[in-house]
Amino acid sequence: MQVVLFLALLAQAPACGADEVSAMADAGRSVRSFDLAGAVERLERTSSGCETTRVALLYFRGLQAARAAYPNGGDDVSLMPVTQTITELERYAATNPRAELLRVTLMAAAAAAQSERSDMALLLEQATTLEEKMFATSGTGAPGVTAHEVAGDLWFQVHRFEMARAAYQRASELFGLTPGIALGLARTAVQLHDDVRACDAYRWVVTQWTALTAPPDIVEARAFVASARCGAAPGR
């Protein structure tokens, strides 16, 4: 539902036409297929004056870079692409509330890459509050990967699994269950030793996948569903 509303808003935005709507739809499908790089590549092929697609492209680039920076401890070199993206989004933020939401969300991701939990927590609270307000007025949030889902990812990243589960659950309440949210719920359930919920969430992810090839996330889900932990869960 959130995707449909966002595309409808995009179609009404100045300088955004059918090509941009198609590009965002394709990028959204890539994100739901655990292919953030594919979403970036698709939007990069869309050269136009559409601000909505531009800020979405910056957001996806920033998320991709922040995830890559985490294994390096968030050093200055690895975080430079994130910092540059945040600076670019700042140019739009004064007049574009969604750009401000994306900017703050990426700031939280940068803090998480450096394991700065206190800064991350404050920025996530700000981002999710902005997104709640946006949802109340337009029924939409951050494109592709909502700020609430990012909050779940980042809390999981710093091993705060209860906080991660709460963020994923709220994301699902607001925007509906997506493969990314379901995978997050499954992973947090594993860490919290809740095999029943882990099986349910992983199984949902598996049943949604229809492509012949499977990325690592789908391989992970299938392996858990086929494991003794899932088979031994009560009622299975």
C-alpha positions as CSV (number, residue, x, y, z in Angstrom):
1,M,0.0,0.0,0.0
2,Q,2.8,2.4,0.9
3,V,4.4,1.8,-2.5
4,V,1.2,2.6,-4.4
5,L,0.7,5.8,-2.5
6,F,4.3,6.9,-3.0
7,L,4.1,6.3,-6.7
8,A,0.9,8.3,-6.9
9,L,2.5,11.2,-5.1
10,L,5.5,10.9,-7.4
11,A,3.3,11.1,-10.5
12,Q,1.9,14.4,-9.2
13,A,5.3,15.9,-8.4
14,P,6.7,18.7,-10.6
15,A,9.1,17.5,-13.3
16,C,8.3,13.8,-12.5
17,G,6.8,11.9,-15.4
18,A,6.1,8.4,-16.5
19,D,9.7,7.5,-16.8
20,E,10.4,8.5,-13.2
21,V,7.4,6.6,-11.9
22,S,8.6,3.5,-13.8
23,A,12.1,3.9,-12.5
24,M,10.9,4.2,-8.9
25,A,8.6,1.1,-9.3
26,D,11.6,-0.9,-10.6
27,A,13.8,0.4,-7.8
28,G,11.2,-0.6,-5.3
29,R,11.1,-4.1,-6.7
30,S,14.9,-4.3,-6.5
31,V,14.8,-3.3,-2.8
32,R,12.1,-5.9,-2.0
33,S,14.4,-8.5,-3.7
34,F,17.3,-7.6,-1.4
35,D,19.1,-5.8,-4.2
36,L,19.8,-2.3,-3.1
37,A,22.6,-2.0,-5.6
38,G,20.1,-2.8,-8.4
39,A,17.9,0.0,-7.1
40,V,20.7,2.5,-7.2
41,E,21.7,1.3,-10.7
42,R,18.1,1.7,-12.0
43,L,17.7,5.2,-10.6
44,E,21.1,6.2,-12.0
45,R,19.8,5.5,-15.5
46,T,17.0,8.0,-14.9
47,S,18.4,11.4,-15.7
48,S,15.8,14.1,-15.1
49,G,14.8,17.1,-13.0
50,C,12.6,15.0,-10.8
51,E,13.6,15.8,-7.2
52,T,11.7,12.9,-5.8
53,T,13.8,10.3,-7.7
54,R,17.0,12.3,-7.0
55,V,16.6,12.2,-3.3
56,A,15.6,8.5,-3.4
57,L,18.8,7.8,-5.3
58,L,20.8,9.6,-2.8
59,Y,19.1,7.7,0.0
60,F,19.7,4.3,-1.5
61,R,23.4,5.2,-2.2
62,G,23.8,6.4,1.4
63,L,22.3,3.2,2.8
64,Q,24.5,1.0,0.6
65,A,27.6,2.9,1.6
66,A,26.7,2.9,5.3
67,R,26.3,-0.9,5.2
68,A,29.6,-1.3,3.5
69,A,31.3,1.0,6.1
70,Y,30.2,-1.0,9.1
71,P,32.7,-3.9,8.7
72,N,35.5,-1.2,8.6
73,G,34.4,0.3,11.9
74,G,33.0,3.4,10.2
75,D,36.4,5.0,9.5
76,D,36.6,8.3,7.7
77,V,37.4,6.8,4.3
78,S,34.6,4.3,4.3
79,L,32.1,6.8,5.6
80,M,33.0,9.5,3.1
81,P,30.3,8.5,0.6
82,V,27.7,8.6,3.3
83,T,28.8,12.0,4.5
84,Q,28.7,13.3,1.0
85,T,25.2,12.0,0.4
86,I,24.0,13.5,3.7
87,T,25.5,16.9,2.6
88,E,23.7,16.6,-0.8
89,L,20.4,15.8,0.9
90,E,20.8,18.8,3.1
91,R,20.4,21.0,0.0
92,Y,16.8,19.7,-0.5
93,A,15.9,19.4,3.2
94,A,14.8,23.0,3.8
95,T,11.9,22.7,1.4
96,N,11.4,18.9,1.2
97,P,10.4,17.1,4.4
98,R,11.1,13.7,2.9
99,A,14.7,14.7,2.1
100,E,15.1,15.8,5.8
101,L,13.7,12.4,6.9
102,L,16.2,10.6,4.6
103,R,19.1,12.8,5.8
104,V,18.5,12.1,9.5
105,T,18.1,8.4,8.8
106,L,21.4,8.3,7.0
107,M,23.0,10.2,9.9
108,A,21.8,7.4,12.2
109,A,23.2,4.8,9.9
110,A,26.6,6.6,9.9
111,A,26.5,6.7,13.7
112,A,25.7,3.0,13.8
113,A,28.7,2.2,11.5
114,Q,30.9,3.8,14.1
115,S,29.1,2.0,17.0
116,E,28.1,5.4,18.4
117,R,24.9,4.0,20.1
118,S,23.8,7.1,21.9
119,D,24.0,9.3,18.8
120,M,22.3,6.6,16.8
121,A,19.5,6.3,19.3
122,L,18.8,10.0,19.3
123,L,18.9,10.2,15.5
124,L,16.6,7.2,15.1
125,E,14.1,8.7,17.5
126,Q,14.1,11.8,15.4
127,A,13.8,9.9,12.1
128,T,11.0,7.6,13.2
129,T,9.1,10.6,14.7
130,L,9.4,12.4,11.3
131,E,8.2,9.3,9.5
132,E,5.3,8.8,11.9
133,K,4.2,12.4,11.1
134,M,4.6,11.9,7.4
135,F,2.6,8.7,7.5
136,A,-0.2,10.5,9.4
137,T,-0.5,13.1,6.6
138,S,0.3,11.1,3.4
139,G,0.4,7.4,4.3
140,T,4.0,7.2,3.1
141,G,7.5,7.2,4.6
142,A,11.0,6.8,3.3
143,P,11.1,5.1,-0.1
144,G,11.9,1.5,-0.4
145,V,13.4,1.0,3.1
146,T,11.4,3.0,5.7
147,A,13.1,4.7,8.6
148,H,11.4,2.3,10.9
149,E,12.9,-0.7,9.0
150,V,16.3,1.0,9.1
151,A,15.9,1.4,12.8
152,G,15.4,-2.3,13.1
153,D,18.4,-3.0,11.0
154,L,20.6,-0.7,13.0
155,W,19.5,-1.9,16.4
156,F,20.1,-5.4,15.2
157,Q,23.6,-4.3,14.0
158,V,24.5,-3.2,17.5
159,H,23.0,-6.3,19.1
160,R,20.0,-4.6,20.7
161,F,17.6,-7.3,19.6
162,E,14.5,-6.3,21.7
163,M,14.8,-2.8,20.3
164,A,15.3,-4.2,16.8
165,R,12.1,-6.4,17.1
166,A,10.1,-3.4,18.3
167,A,11.2,-1.3,15.4
168,Y,10.4,-4.0,12.8
169,Q,7.0,-4.6,14.4
170,R,6.2,-0.9,14.2
171,A,7.4,-0.8,10.6
172,S,5.0,-3.7,9.8
173,E,2.1,-2.0,11.5
174,L,2.6,1.2,9.6
175,F,3.6,0.0,6.1
176,G,2.7,-3.7,6.0
177,L,4.9,-6.7,6.0
178,T,7.7,-6.7,3.4
179,P,10.5,-9.2,2.7
180,G,13.0,-6.9,4.4
181,I,10.9,-6.4,7.6
182,A,10.0,-10.1,7.7
183,L,13.7,-11.1,7.4
184,G,14.5,-8.7,10.2
185,L,11.8,-10.2,12.4
186,A,13.1,-13.7,11.7
187,R,16.7,-12.8,12.6
188,T,15.7,-11.0,15.8
189,A,13.6,-14.0,16.8
190,V,16.6,-16.3,16.3
191,Q,18.7,-14.1,18.5
192,L,15.9,-14.0,21.1
193,H,15.6,-17.8,21.0
194,D,12.0,-17.7,19.7
195,D,12.0,-20.4,17.1
196,V,8.3,-20.3,16.5
197,R,8.3,-16.7,15.4
198,A,11.6,-17.2,13.5
199,C,10.0,-20.1,11.5
200,D,6.9,-18.1,10.8
201,A,8.8,-15.1,9.5
202,Y,11.4,-17.0,7.5
203,R,8.6,-19.2,6.0
204,W,6.7,-16.1,4.9
205,V,9.9,-14.8,3.2
206,V,10.3,-18.1,1.4
207,T,6.7,-18.2,0.2
208,Q,7.0,-14.7,-1.3
209,W,10.0,-15.6,-3.4
210,T,9.2,-16.7,-6.9
211,A,12.4,-16.0,-8.8
212,L,14.6,-18.9,-10.0
213,T,17.8,-17.4,-8.5
214,A,18.1,-16.8,-4.8
215,P,20.2,-14.1,-3.1
216,P,22.0,-15.0,0.2
217,D,19.0,-13.7,2.2
218,I,16.6,-16.2,0.6
219,V,19.2,-19.0,1.0
220,E,19.4,-18.2,4.7
221,A,15.6,-18.2,5.0
222,R,15.2,-21.5,3.2
223,A,18.0,-23.1,5.3
224,F,16.3,-22.2,8.5
225,V,12.9,-23.4,7.4
226,A,14.5,-26.7,6.5
227,S,16.5,-27.0,9.7
228,A,15.7,-29.0,12.8
229,R,15.1,-25.8,14.7
230,C,12.2,-25.0,12.5
231,G,10.9,-28.5,12.2
232,A,11.0,-28.9,16.0
233,A,9.0,-25.8,16.7
234,P,5.7,-26.5,18.4
235,G,2.8,-26.9,16.0
236,R,5.1,-27.5,13.0
